[in-house]
Amino acid sequence: MKAIELIETRQGCAILESTPRFIVMFRGQQYGELHFNMTGYAGCYLPAPGSQPDTPAALHVGEMPISRLRKVIARLNREWAEIDKHIERRAM
């Protein structure tokens, strides 16, 4: 299971809003929402690796196109996976 996922939605969009919004999910729970703003998607802080998994610190990634944002999320998911592996090894 990925730590951070994006779910496309039209919920909460204004009538003239032509681009979809994205719900940011962290470990199955809604963490925030992304909306399109002039040059890219903005509006959410992402859970930062290295913080406590149950109460993650927020990482601001700025405004960027969705393709670049997906790459950032993929990198963060890899880092969260490494942290999870380390936690599992310590628990044994």
Order of alpha helices (4+ residues) and beta strands (2+ residues): beta-beta-beta-beta-beta-beta-alpha
